[in-house]
């Protein structure tokens, strides 16, 4: 394995880490959104489901970019390490942030940006 793939491996790890933290944050919002305690019930539902869809698409884009750039074993190692690190990273944030809309938008946006970076690297590699 060469050092040329270090950047894409780290970018893929970041995508998976942010996706994992997003999933944990979103799973805590489902009961609250059903009761309507996060804000307006319609706004909360649209925000939650829209962020879920956008983050899932970003993960798929990140996987596709990683597939083109890195060997499968490097992706498995980076993705597995990121998924194991996600709960530890999430514990570092205050509960007020994790329980609010800010965490949903921050982790969804971070996943999207990291996946776009990985896609940009993949497009540059293909040309």
Secondary structure, DSSP 8 states (H G I E B T S, - for coil): --GGGHHHHHHHHHHHHHHHHHHHHHHHHHHHHHHT-SS-HHHHHHHHHHHHHHHHHHHHHHHHHHHHHS-HHHHHHHHHHHHHHHHHHHHTS-HHHHTSHHHHHHHHHHHHHHHHHHHHHHHHHH-
